Amino acid sequence: MLSVVVFLPLLAAGVLAVLPRLADRAVAAVWIAVAGIELVLVVLLWIGYYAAADPGAADTADRPAGPAGPIAYETDLEWIPSLGSGYHIGVDGLSLPLVAMTAVLFLACAVYSLRARQPRMRGYTALFLALQTVSTGLFAALDLLLFFVFFDLSIALMYFVIAGWGHGNPARSALRFFLYTFVGSLALLVGFIGLYLAADPHTFDMVELARRTPLDGRAFAGGAVLLAVGIGLAVKTPLVPFHTWLPPAHTDAPAAGSAILAGVLLKMGAYGFARIAMPILPDAWSAWAPGIAAVGAVSVLYGALVALAQSDFKRMVAYTSVNHMGYVLLGLGAAGTAAAGSGGAAPAAAGLAVSGAAVQLVSHGLLTGALFLLAGVLYERGGGYDMGSYSGLATPAPRFAAVLAVAAFGSLGLPGLSGFIAEFQIFTGGLGLLPVQTALALPGILITAALLLRALQRLLLGGLRLPPGAGGGFGDLRAEESAAVVPLLALSVLIGLLPHTLLDVVAPAASAVADLVLR
């Protein structure tokens, strides 16, 4: 069933490519139908996993153990036996929430596509369907080579989305995005080859590598492989100083492209730290954990301060992504220091920090996806993202104002929304393990709150002012725009008010990852 979830969108993309020319509305309807089926299938996966995650469930003990606890819906077939690489996929408490978030965000983008006619709609839809297969496949992959294939394909597909349907200077931004992230992927491949060569017998299987940890006790080799893997993942995340491709890529991408880039593709790097670097290189991760957390803290502060200086709404949201991904690395780095013996509470604090990082990935995907879709509304109505050209939008567009406010408050970590749950866990776990780096990152929360509130004030309050491109009016959210954005925010509220709906799945997996580093 998991393979169906992974490859159904790609199959639909292939069917669209060979069918006779369809009307744009028919293509959009196909996209929404496939994305809707995907979400239904993922919900069924979640229900099955959630039921079996109950400690009293009969089949929990029978499941194979992975780097983050029991694996469900596992498929392990030969692919390239001479290299020890297989088609090995499955989900656990770390990957299933990201598979679900991916399905929700792609459906939101499909619905959002109804709002305006896209040029070359069939190619646009086929690219997004292929991207959904690649993204879901990466989060389900349990083989390093399979992970790398999906990782690289995501770069190529997003390049075509930005270059083909972007605005401003899309060709230059797409090329910059491709070159930066492709060089990063080469570093990642070098690290994967290092892991393969260190294992005896050689293998790319993540579960086997996490079980053997072949570079434990080899400080130099482990550090070198962690450096290669870390650079590759840091470029994709992105973390300071590997983030410079991000603002132009976001600014020039179409709104749905920005939502997927920030909501899903950035998660691939951060997910890789928790899925690959921590469980397979626990000694190296522990040794370098204070430095890793310091990079996270710098990213938190740098992203927030640069976002504060932006007058372009989309660039501001892009820089807040650097800030929020810094929280993730801070939590994972702090968890790594628990291995040094931080006291009896260290395992619980490490699990809490990893859990907060995992929740942050889901929360950021929902909230930043909503913010970028709303940025698309701003661009479509006014022809630009300059916040100085707008004011008083709450009067002509109250629904737009309301959902923008909810997305911004969620992003700044207001209690009752998912961002608060994530940041509270990261800082609570991190302060006990790594107080200096965590305390240095704390002002990032205040700066992020200030910049988002200032953006709301500039855009929504005061007298009505619009750029010349607005044509004298600013229409409120249309039905298809609300249908795309509101469910993302509703899920953020659900996680904020009833966090156990997510934590029941995430927390055991986070504890399992923390235990792998602590062993």
Secondary structure, DSSP 8 states (H G I E B T S, - for coil): -HHHHHHHHHHHHHHHHHS----HHHHHHHHHHHHHHHHHHHHHHHHHHHHHHSTT-TTTTTS-EETTEE-EEEEEEEEEGGGTEEEEEEE-TTTHHHHHHHHHHHHHHHHHGGGS--TTHHHHHHHHHHHHHHHHHHHHB-BHHHHHHHHHHHHHHHHHHHHHH--SSHHHHHHHHHHHHHHHHHHHHHHHHHHHHHSSS---BHHHHHHH-TTTT-HHHHHHHHHHHHHHHHHHTT-TTS-TTHHHHHHHS-HHHHHHIIIIIHHHHHHHIIIIIHHHSHHHHHHHHHHHHHHHHHHHHHHHHHHHT--BHHHHHHHHHHHHHHHHHHHHHHHHGGGGT--TTHHHHHHHHHHHHHHHHHHHHHHHHHHHHHHHHHHHHHS--BGGG-B-TTTT-HHHHHHHHHHHHHHTT-TTSHHHHHHHHHHHHHHHH-HHHHHHHTHHHHHHHHHHHHHHHHHHSSS-B--GGGTT------HHHHHHHHHHHHHHHHHHH-THHHHHHHHHHHHHHHHHHH-
